[in-house]
Amino acid sequence: MKQFHKWVKKWMVNYLDLPADVVMDLPRITLVGNLHIYIENHQGVLLFTDKELKLALTDGELLIRGEQFIIKKIHAEEILLEGKIKDVHYLDRNRD
């Protein structure tokens, strides 16, 4: 049944021209230089230090590394992070 739901969502994105981030629960990531990163549609903060932020996503995690991190804004599904961003990694939950 889960595969069918994925298929329907992909069909809606491809044929009804609906935004993938909304239909498929994907994060929308906006990076401004290496100073700001704005993430929408995350599932919660797993780890935060001044050098690392790890967010839960629907199908994995997002890991951001850098220096002097400050959370400027945080809401239920949105976060704005400031600092010197060096790495952004998507960690796939379904990875072998």
Number of C-alpha atoms within 10 A of each C-alpha: 6 7 8 9 11 13 12 14 17 16 13 16 17 12 8 9 9 15 12 16 13 13 14 17 16 16 19 15 14 12 15 11 9 13 14 18 20 17 18 18 19 22 18 17 17 12 11 14 14 13 16 17 20 20 19 17 20 14 14 15 20 19 17 20 18 19 14 12 21 17 16 12 11 14 10 11 13 17 20 17 20 19 19 18 22 12 11 16 11 14 15 13 11 7 7 4
